[in-house]
Amino acid sequence: MANPPGVRKLLPLLSTPHKAGRSALTCQYRCGNACAHELGNTSDNAYFGDVVKEALSRRGMLRAGALGALVATTGVAGAAPALAGGSASAAAGNGAANGAADSQLSFTPVRPNTDDKLTIPEGYKSSVVVRWGDPVLPGAPKFDFDHQTAAAQAKQFGYNCDYVTMLPMGKDRALLWVNHEYTDETLMFRGYTGGAKATVEQIKIALAAHGGSVVEVERVRGTGQWKLVTSGRRRYNRRITAQTKMRFSGPAAGSDLLKTAADPKGLAPVGMLNNCSGGMTPWGTVLTAEENIDQYFVNGDKVPAAQRPYITRYTITEGVPEESRRFDRVEERFDLAKHPHEANRFGWIVEIDPFDPDSTPIKRTALGRFKHEAANTTLAKDGRLVVYMGDDARFEYIYKFVSKERYIRGNERHNRELLDEGTLYVAKFTGDSPKGDIDGSGTPPKDGEFDGSGHWIPLVSGMKSYVKGMTAEEVLVYTRVAADKVGATKMDRPEDMERNPVTGGVYVALTNNTDRTAAQADEANPRAANKHGHVLEIVEKRNDAGERSFSWSLPLICGDPEDPATYFAGYDKDQVSPISCPDNVAFDRDGNLWIATDGNQLGTHDGLFVMPVRGRERGYLRQFLTVPIGAETCGPMVTEDQRSVFVAVQHPGEIDGASPDKPASRWPDGDQPRPAVAVVWHGEGQKIGS
């Protein structure tokens, strides 16, 4: 591997230049201000049915209820066969000429705004389900902003909330899993000036505020509203933090690259960090994705010389900047000068069993290590498990994992091993238009659509590496380097990936990339200085998730509809809502695409949008809600009965200059802003979107 530029430095707190629509606060705490630093990827690669239900087990009634919730996210019942060179949406029927029906979406879109509230359509209601500091475990005290303790936070709902999923336990009771992506100490503590001057207790609170939560929720009087269960045993409630004991599994478990002084066998990592999006398995466990893990470590330049190029590829911080969180002041393992392999123990997909609060979370090494945004599952036609994943950074890649063995209904012991053996792939995209048609302006090529073909390049299968010069363990621990070597296509921040339960098409949110130049534009990433992002659709051969070849298209190129460099699947742009920076995607049971945004570049707040991807209304994008000042829209999740939609309102009030003494937002309680999960439902009990 060619030596990349020097290890990046973390720039001064709140004074760093930053890009996109985020505040400097968000850039600093969420990703270590990645956009202001040199690129990690310096390779010369081209730019370019119902889920199978398990039989009743020892937790059969609960597990069966949980599996039902997966239909809208992993089931592909009756998915239409893909047309040669076309999209799954077209195969399912697109336009009146094909006799396709309109979607059943009929709400009045929310207008873009800058209000400090959760704005929802007329006829809908909303409420907060759970917020930062709410009690989760027995003995948790009531939240007290000015008297926080690490012991309390370890029992309370964590800070920023991202991925949300529900596991039903009957009609009116469920478990809710929520990721806690990162902490913003400037908003959490009065007078905070950086990790070097933070109190030890503040650092311990931050460690406890990361991770995830399992909480029991219940339906309110048969409506689409849900609330936190606050009485009774609540035996499944759980907090997982940066200090929770975990284990490695899969081919890289026990590798020398994962061994540390505290764990000489390389099998027992501690904690998870920066958990962004996620997914669920057909057997009812959660897959949660570690993303921007680089910012938590210090002294990245002090690792042994042989390791430095790999540390650089993962943009680990140089030196000991005062502005970092300084977790190393509490736990020495975050100092890479002393423990150079500790960073390798983060950046994985973690499997968690919400129904077993005593279970040990598992970091699945067969899925590779990078800045995971999500891990959404489906089944290939022959029953093998498939996991789709994006690496959320500029010019990074799209991956999928295909298990070696097949999913077997009811065989939980067998199924639990599917994520440990299989083949990890990375995507290569090729456009079908002449090079001169793609000039970086976003103007569609002569054939009227950005589309083409592609294939999945194998990286590793078990202990067999397909990458010259790298062992299987190296491919799994340094997956980015392996993808560089095989010539994968550099993408515009690939984030969430979901498979449509009706059409079988796989949709990828590509958030933005203002660093792409016109010379680097390709048909899959057609705009230079792409500040608004786009959505990619992948249709695998024979509509089989297990296949290695696919066709692709861009059904949505985001921005102001009046901008000619935007595209809404051919729908009349006079009718659609403006959208910027797609981040998370989800589907309802009807196959409508729901899109949450992060970093809106159009001057208004982030929100949640919905767009049919087939029929006469394909491309008719409408805004369903907006979030408060400074917040990002996360989640989202539409329940199986389509009577509720959950959104995680992350980092409200995260605006430059904001502090506890000068809050920029008062959401949700009129006091200090608190990240929270909210639910929206129709006031007359109709389906969401009606």
Residue pairs with C-beta under 8 A, 6 or more apart in sequence:
1 309
1 313
1 481
1 484
1 485
2 42
2 43
3 309
4 40
4 42
4 309
4 312
4 313
5 38
5 42
5 312
6 38
6 301
6 312
6 318
7 300
7 301
7 308
7 311
7 312
7 315
7 316
7 317
7 318
8 37
8 38
8 312
8 315
8 316
8 317
8 318
9 37
9 317
9 318
9 319
9 321
10 32
10 33
10 295
10 317
10 318
10 321
10 323
10 324
11 33
11 36
11 37
11 323
12 323
13 28
13 186
13 193
13 194
13 322
13 323
14 24
14 25
14 28
14 186
14 656
15 24
16 24
16 27
16 28
16 33
16 36
17 36
18 24
18 27
18 33
18 35
18 36
19 27
19 35
19 36
19 514
20 35
20 512
20 514
20 531
20 581
20 599
20 601
21 580
21 581
21 599
21 600
21 601
21 602
22 30
22 598
22 599
23 630
23 654
23 655
23 656
24 33
24 656
25 184
25 186
25 187
25 651
25 654
25 655
25 656
25 658
26 184
26 599
26 630
26 632
26 651
26 654
27 33
27 34
27 35
27 36
28 323
29 182
29 183
29 184
29 185
29 186
29 654
30 181
30 182
30 292
30 651
31 291
31 292
31 295
32 292
32 294
32 295
32 315
32 317
32 324
34 292
34 294
34 315
34 393
34 394
35 394
35 514
35 515
37 315
39 394
39 395
39 515
40 312
40 313
40 314
40 315
40 393
40 396
40 480
41 313
41 393
41 394
41 395
41 396
41 480
41 484
41 490
43 484
43 485
43 490
45 484
45 487
45 488
45 489
45 490
46 487
46 489
46 490
46 522
47 395
47 489
47 490
47 516
47 520
47 521
47 522
47 525
48 429
48 430
48 431
48 489
48 490
48 491
48 522
48 523
48 524
48 525
49 75
49 76
49 77
49 78
49 79
49 501
50 71
50 75
50 77
51 67
51 70
51 71
51 74
51 75
51 282
51 379
52 282
52 379
52 383
52 407
52 409
53 64
53 67
53 68
53 409
54 63
54 64
54 67
54 282
54 283
54 284
54 409
54 410
54 412
54 415
55 409
55 410
56 63
56 64
57 63
57 410
57 412
59 355
61 169
61 170
62 167
62 169
62 355
63 283
63 284
63 355
65 167
65 168
65 169
65 170
65 174
66 167
66 168
66 169
66 175
66 284
66 354
66 355
67 282
67 283
67 284
68 168
68 640
69 165
69 166
69 167
69 168
69 174
69 280
69 639
69 640
70 280
70 282
70 284
71 77
71 501
71 589
71 640
72 501
72 586
72 587
72 588
72 589
72 638
72 640
73 279
73 280
73 376
73 498
73 499
73 501
73 586
73 587
74 279
74 280
74 282
74 376
74 377
74 378
74 379
74 499
74 501
75 378
75 501
76 378
76 379
76 499
76 500
76 501
76 502
76 504
76 545
77 501
77 502
78 502
79 88
79 500
79 501
79 502
79 503
79 504
79 543
80 88
80 91
80 92
80 93
80 502
80 503
80 504
80 543
81 91
81 542
81 543
82 88
82 91
82 504
82 505
82 539
82 540
82 541
82 542
82 543
82 551
83 90
83 91
84 551
85 432
85 451
85 453
85 551
86 539
86 551
87 94
87 451
87 505
87 537
87 539
87 551
87 553
87 555
88 500
88 503
88 504
88 505
88 537
88 539
88 543
89 503
89 505
89 537
89 555
89 569
89 613
89 614
89 618
90 614
91 503
91 539
91 543
92 100
92 502
92 503
92 591
92 614
93 99
93 100
93 614
93 615
94 100
94 614
94 615
94 618
95 615
95 616
95 618
96 616
100 614
100 615
100 616
101 615
101 616
102 612
102 615
102 616
102 617
103 590
103 592
103 612
103 615
103 617
103 620
103 689
104 590
104 687
104 689
104 690
105 592
105 610
105 612
105 617
105 620
105 622
105 689
105 690
106 689
106 690
107 121
107 122
107 123
107 124
107 622
107 624
107 689
107 690
108 121
108 122
109 121
109 577
109 622
109 623
109 624
110 119
110 120
110 121
110 607
110 623
110 624
110 625
110 626
111 623
112 577
112 578
112 602
112 604
112 605
112 607
112 623
112 626
113 119
113 604
113 605
113 626
114 603
114 604
114 605
114 629
115 605
115 626
115 628
115 629
116 628
116 629
116 665
116 666
116 667
117 628
117 667
118 126
118 625
118 626
118 627
118 628
118 647
118 649
118 667
118 668
118 678
118 680
119 625
119 626
120 126
120 624
120 625
120 680
121 624
121 625
123 682
123 683
123 684
124 680
124 681
124 682
124 683
125 225
125 680
125 681
125 682
125 683
126 625
126 678
126 679
126 680
126 681
127 225
127 227
127 678
127 679
128 668
128 676
128 677
128 678
129 176
129 217
129 226
129 227
129 228
129 646
129 676
129 677
129 678
129 679
130 157
130 176
130 178
130 213
130 215
130 217
130 228
130 676
130 677
131 157
131 668
131 669
131 674
131 675
131 676
131 677
132 143
132 156
132 157
132 158
132 159
132 160
132 161
132 209
132 674
132 675
132 676
133 143
133 145
133 148
133 153
133 156
133 157
133 674
134 143
134 156
134 157
134 228
135 141
135 142
135 143
135 155
135 156
135 157
135 230
136 155
136 156
136 157
136 213
136 214
136 215
136 237
136 238
136 239
137 154
137 155
137 156
137 237
137 238
137 239
138 155
138 234
139 155
140 152
140 155
140 156
141 152
141 155
141 156
143 152
143 156
144 152
145 660
145 671
145 672
146 190
148 188
148 189
148 205
149 201
149 205
150 201
150 204
150 205
150 207
150 208
153 205
153 208
153 209
154 208
154 239
154 241
155 239
156 239
157 178
157 213
157 215
158 178
158 180
158 208
158 209
158 210
158 211
158 212
158 213
158 239
158 241
159 180
159 182
159 183
159 184
159 188
159 206
159 209
159 210
159 675
160 180
160 181
160 182
160 183
160 184
160 650
160 651
160 675
161 178
161 179
161 180
161 181
161 634
161 648
161 649
161 650
161 675
161 676
161 677
162 178
162 179
162 180
162 181
162 275
162 276
162 277
162 634
162 635
162 648
162 650
163 177
163 178
163 179
163 275
163 276
163 277
163 278
163 288
163 289
163 374
163 584
163 634
163 635
163 648
164 176
164 177
164 178
164 179
164 634
164 635
164 636
164 637
164 646
164 647
164 648
164 677
165 176
165 177
165 278
165 279
165 280
165 286
165 637
166 174
166 175
166 176
166 177
166 217
166 637
166 639
166 646
167 174
167 175
167 176
167 177
167 280
167 284
167 354
167 355
168 174
168 640
169 175
169 216
171 219
172 218
172 219
172 222
173 216
173 217
173 218
173 219
173 229
174 216
174 217
174 218
174 226
175 214
175 215
175 216
175 217
175 236
175 354
175 355
176 213
176 214
176 215
176 216
176 217
176 226
176 646
176 677
177 212
177 213
177 214
177 278
177 286
177 288
177 352
177 354
178 212
178 213
178 215
178 648
178 677
179 211
179 212
179 275
179 276
179 277
179 278
179 288
180 209
180 210
180 211
180 212
180 213
180 275
181 210
181 274
181 275
181 276
181 291
181 650
182 210
182 274
182 292
183 206
183 209
183 210
183 325
184 651
184 654
185 192
185 195
185 198
185 202
185 206
185 325
186 192
186 658
186 659
187 651
187 653
187 654
187 658
187 659
187 660
187 663
187 672
187 673
188 202
188 205
188 206
188 209
188 660
189 198
189 202
189 660
190 659
190 660
190 661
192 198
192 202
194 322
194 323
194 324
194 326
195 203
195 322
195 323
195 324
195 325
195 326
195 327
195 329
196 322
196 323
196 326
197 322
198 325
198 326
198 329
200 329
200 330
203 325
203 326
203 327
203 329
203 330
204 330
206 325
206 327
207 241
207 242
207 243
207 271
207 327
207 330
207 331
208 239
208 241
208 242
208 243
209 241
210 241
210 242
210 271
210 272
210 273
210 274
210 275
211 239
211 240
211 241
211 242
211 244
211 271
211 272
211 275
212 239
212 240
212 272
212 275
212 286
212 288
212 352
213 237
213 238
213 239
213 240
214 236
214 237
214 238
214 352
214 354
214 357
215 228
215 229
215 234
215 237
216 228
216 229
216 234
216 236
216 237
217 226
217 227
217 228
217 229
218 226
218 227
218 229
219 225
219 226
220 226
220 227
223 643
223 681
223 685
224 639
224 643
224 644
224 679
224 680
224 681
224 682
224 685
224 688
225 644
225 679
225 681
226 644
226 646
226 679
235 357
236 354
236 355
236 357
237 357
238 354
238 357
240 272
240 352
240 361
241 271
242 270
242 271
242 272
242 273
242 327
243 270
243 271
243 331
244 270
244 271
244 272
244 361
245 268
245 270
245 360
246 268
246 269
246 270
246 271
246 272
246 350
246 360
246 361
246 362
246 363
247 253
247 267
247 268
247 269
247 360
247 361
247 362
247 363
248 254
248 258
248 266
248 267
248 268
248 269
248 345
248 362
248 363
248 365
249 362
249 363
249 364
249 365
249 419
249 420
250 364
250 365
250 366
250 367
250 419
250 420
250 421
250 476
251 365
251 366
251 420
251 421
251 460
251 462
251 463
251 472
251 473
251 476
252 258
252 365
252 366
252 472
252 473
252 476
252 477
253 266
253 267
253 365
254 265
254 266
254 267
255 266
255 365
255 473
255 476
255 477
256 266
256 473
257 266
257 341
257 344
257 473
257 474
257 477
258 266
258 267
258 269
258 341
258 344
258 345
258 477
259 265
259 266
259 341
260 266
260 333
260 339
260 341
260 342
260 345
261 339
262 270
262 333
262 339
263 269
269 345
269 346
269 363
270 333
270 345
272 288
272 290
272 346
272 350
272 361
272 363
273 290
273 293
273 296
273 346
274 290
274 291
274 292
274 293
274 295
274 296
274 346
275 288
275 289
275 290
275 291
275 350
276 289
276 290
276 291
276 292
276 372
276 373
276 374
276 392
277 289
277 373
277 374
277 375
277 495
277 496
277 584
277 634
278 286
278 287
278 288
278 289
278 374
278 375
279 286
279 287
279 374
279 375
279 376
279 377
279 387
280 286
280 287
280 377
281 287
281 351
281 377
281 385
281 415
281 419
282 377
282 379
282 385
282 407
282 415
283 412
283 415
283 416
284 353
284 354
284 355
285 351
285 352
285 353
285 354
286 351
286 352
286 353
286 354
287 349
287 350
287 351
287 364
287 375
287 377
287 387
288 349
288 350
288 352
288 375
289 349
289 350
289 372
289 373
289 374
289 375
289 389
290 346
290 347
290 348
290 349
290 350
290 371
290 372
291 347
291 371
291 372
291 373
291 392
292 371
292 392
293 314
293 343
293 346
293 347
293 371
294 300
294 314
294 315
294 316
294 317
294 343
294 371
295 317
295 324
295 325
296 324
296 325
296 327
296 334
296 346
297 316
297 317
297 328
297 334
297 335
297 336
297 342
297 343
298 317
298 319
298 320
298 321
298 324
298 326
298 328
298 334
298 335
298 336
298 337
299 318
299 319
299 320
299 335
299 336
299 337
299 338
300 311
300 312
300 316
300 317
300 318
300 319
300 336
300 343
301 308
301 318
301 319
302 336
302 337
302 340
303 311
303 336
303 337
303 340
304 340
307 340
309 481
310 478
310 481
311 336
311 343
313 478
313 480
313 481
313 484
314 343
314 347
314 370
314 480
315 393
316 336
316 343
317 324
320 326
320 328
327 334
328 334
328 335
332 338
332 339
333 339
333 342
334 342
336 342
336 343
344 369
344 477
345 363
347 369
347 370
347 371
347 372
348 363
348 364
348 365
348 367
348 369
348 372
349 363
349 364
349 367
349 372
349 375
349 387
349 389
349 419
350 361
350 362
350 363
350 364
351 361
351 362
351 364
351 419
352 359
352 361
352 362
353 359
364 419
364 420
365 476
365 477
366 401
366 419
366 420
366 421
366 422
366 424
366 462
366 476
367 375
367 387
367 389
367 401
367 419
367 424
368 389
368 399
368 401
368 424
368 459
368 460
368 475
368 476
368 479
369 476
369 477
369 478
369 479
370 391
370 396
370 397
370 399
370 479
370 480
371 391
371 392
371 393
371 396
372 389
372 390
372 391
372 392
373 389
373 390
373 391
373 392
373 494
373 495
373 496
373 497
374 388
374 389
374 390
374 495
374 496
374 497
374 498
374 584
375 387
375 388
375 389
376 387
376 388
376 496
376 497
376 498
376 499
377 385
377 386
377 387
377 388
378 386
378 388
378 499
378 545
379 385
379 386
379 407
379 545
380 386
380 402
380 544
380 545
380 546
380 547
381 542
381 544
381 545
381 546
382 406
382 546
383 406
383 407
383 408
384 402
384 403
384 404
384 405
384 406
384 407
384 418
384 422
384 546
385 402
385 403
385 407
385 418
385 419
385 422
386 400
386 401
386 402
386 403
386 545
386 546
387 400
387 401
387 419
388 398
388 399
388 400
388 497
388 498
388 499
388 506
389 398
389 399
389 400
389 401
389 497
390 396
390 398
390 399
390 491
390 494
390 495
390 496
390 497
390 508
390 509
391 397
391 398
391 399
391 480
391 494
392 493
392 494
392 495
392 511
393 493
394 492
394 493
394 513
394 515
394 516
395 490
395 491
395 492
395 513
395 515
395 516
396 480
396 490
396 491
396 493
396 494
397 426
397 427
397 480
397 483
397 488
397 489
397 490
397 491
397 494
398 426
398 427
398 488
398 489
398 491
398 494
398 497
398 508
399 424
399 425
399 426
399 427
399 479
399 483
400 424
400 425
400 427
400 456
400 545
401 419
401 422
401 423
401 424
401 425
402 422
402 423
402 425
402 545
402 546
403 418
403 419
403 421
403 422
404 421
404 422
404 423
404 461
404 462
405 414
405 417
405 418
405 421
407 415
407 418
408 414
408 415
421 462
422 461
422 462
423 458
423 459
423 460
423 461
424 458
424 459
424 460
424 461
424 475
424 476
424 479
425 456
425 457
425 458
425 459
425 548
426 456
426 457
426 459
426 482
426 483
426 486
426 488
427 454
427 455
427 456
427 457
427 488
427 489
427 538
428 454
428 455
428 456
428 457
428 487
428 488
428 489
429 452
429 454
429 489
429 522
429 523
429 524
429 552
430 452
430 453
430 454
430 523
431 438
431 445
431 450
431 451
431 452
431 522
431 523
431 524
432 447
432 451
432 452
432 453
432 523
433 445
433 446
433 447
433 450
433 452
433 523
434 445
434 446
437 445
437 446
438 445
438 521
438 522
438 523
438 526
439 518
439 521
440 516
440 517
440 518
440 519
440 520
440 521
440 526
440 527
440 528
441 518
441 527
441 528
441 565
442 526
442 527
442 557
442 564
442 565
442 566
443 564
443 565
444 450
444 567
445 523
449 553
449 554
450 523
450 524
450 526
450 553
450 554
450 557
450 567
451 523
451 551
451 552
451 553
451 554
452 523
452 524
452 551
452 552
452 553
453 549
453 550
453 551
453 552
454 489
454 538
454 549
454 550
454 551
454 552
455 548
455 549
455 550
456 548
456 549
456 550
457 466
457 486
457 487
457 488
458 466
458 548
459 465
459 466
459 467
459 475
459 479
459 482
459 483
459 486
460 466
460 467
460 472
460 475
460 476
460 482
462 472
463 472
464 472
465 471
465 472
465 474
465 475
465 482
466 475
466 486
467 475
467 482
467 485
467 486
468 485
469 485
470 478
470 481
470 482
470 485
474 481
474 482
475 482
489 522
489 524
490 520
490 525
491 510
491 524
491 525
492 510
492 511
492 512
492 513
492 516
492 525
492 530
492 533
492 534
493 510
493 511
493 512
493 513
493 533
494 508
494 509
494 510
495 508
495 509
495 510
495 511
495 582
495 583
495 584
496 508
496 509
496 583
496 584
496 585
497 506
497 507
497 508
497 509
497 585
498 506
498 507
498 585
498 586
498 587
499 505
499 506
499 507
499 545
500 506
500 507
500 587
500 591
500 593
500 613
501 587
501 589
501 591
502 587
502 590
502 591
502 614
503 591
503 613
503 614
504 539
504 540
504 543
504 545
505 537
505 538
505 539
505 613
506 537
506 538
506 539
506 540
506 545
507 535
507 536
507 537
507 538
507 585
507 593
507 613
508 535
508 536
508 537
508 538
508 585
509 533
509 535
509 582
509 583
509 584
509 585
509 595
510 525
510 533
510 534
510 535
510 536
510 582
511 533
511 581
511 582
511 583
511 598
511 599
512 530
512 531
512 532
512 533
512 581
512 599
512 601
513 525
513 530
513 533
514 529
514 530
514 531
515 529
516 525
516 527
516 528
516 529
516 530
517 528
517 529
518 528
520 528
521 527
521 528
524 536
524 552
524 554
525 534
526 554
526 557
527 534
527 557
527 565
531 580
531 581
531 601
532 557
532 558
532 559
532 566
532 579
532 580
532 581
532 601
532 602
533 558
533 580
533 581
533 582
534 554
534 556
534 557
534 558
534 582
535 554
535 555
535 556
535 558
535 582
535 585
535 593
535 595
536 552
536 553
536 554
537 552
537 553
537 554
537 555
537 613
538 550
538 551
538 552
539 550
539 551
539 552
540 546
540 547
540 549
540 550
541 547
541 548
541 549
541 550
554 567
555 567
555 569
555 613
555 618
555 619
556 567
556 568
556 569
556 579
556 582
556 595
556 611
556 619
556 621
557 565
557 566
557 567
557 568
558 566
558 579
558 580
558 581
558 582
559 565
559 566
559 578
559 579
559 580
559 601
559 602
560 566
560 578
560 602
561 568
561 573
561 574
561 576
561 577
561 578
562 573
566 573
568 576
568 611
568 619
568 620
568 621
569 611
569 613
569 618
569 619
570 618
570 619
571 617
571 618
571 619
571 620
571 621
575 620
576 619
576 620
576 621
576 622
577 609
577 621
577 622
577 623
578 602
579 595
579 597
579 609
579 621
579 623
580 597
580 599
580 600
580 601
580 602
581 597
581 598
581 599
581 600
581 601
581 606
582 595
582 596
582 597
583 595
583 596
583 597
583 598
583 599
583 632
583 633
583 634
584 595
584 596
584 598
584 633
584 634
584 635
584 636
585 593
585 594
585 595
585 596
586 593
586 594
586 596
586 635
586 636
586 637
586 638
587 593
587 594
587 638
588 594
588 610
588 638
588 642
588 688
588 689
589 638
589 640
589 642
590 642
591 612
591 613
591 614
592 610
592 611
592 612
592 613
592 689
593 610
593 611
593 612
593 613
594 608
594 609
594 610
594 624
594 636
594 638
594 645
595 608
595 609
595 610
595 611
595 621
596 606
596 607
596 608
596 609
596 632
596 633
596 634
596 635
596 636
596 647
597 606
597 607
597 608
597 609
597 632
597 633
598 606
598 632
598 633
598 634
599 606
599 632
600 606
600 607
604 626
605 626
605 627
605 628
605 629
605 631
606 626
606 627
606 631
606 632
606 633
607 623
607 624
607 625
607 626
607 627
607 633
608 623
608 624
608 625
608 633
608 636
608 645
608 647
609 621
609 622
609 623
609 624
610 621
610 622
610 624
610 689
611 618
611 619
611 620
611 621
611 622
612 618
612 619
612 620
624 645
624 680
624 689
625 633
625 647
625 680
627 633
627 647
627 649
627 652
628 649
628 652
628 653
628 665
628 667
628 668
628 673
629 652
629 653
629 655
629 664
629 665
629 667
630 651
630 652
630 653
630 654
630 655
630 658
630 664
630 665
630 673
631 649
631 650
631 651
631 652
631 653
631 654
631 665
631 667
632 649
632 650
632 651
633 647
633 648
633 649
633 650
634 647
634 648
634 649
634 650
635 646
635 647
635 648
635 677
636 645
636 646
636 647
636 648
637 645
637 646
638 644
638 645
638 688
639 645
639 646
642 687
642 688
642 689
643 681
643 682
643 685
643 686
643 687
643 688
644 679
644 680
644 681
644 688
645 679
645 680
645 681
645 688
646 677
646 678
646 679
646 680
647 677
647 678
647 679
647 680
648 675
648 676
648 677
648 678
649 667
649 668
649 675
649 676
649 677
649 678
650 675
651 675
652 665
652 667
652 668
652 673
652 674
652 675
652 676
653 663
653 664
653 665
653 666
653 667
653 672
653 673
654 664
654 673
655 664
655 665
657 664
658 664
658 665
660 672
663 672
663 673
664 673
665 673
666 672
666 673
667 673
667 674
668 674
668 676
668 678
680 688
681 688
682 688
682 690
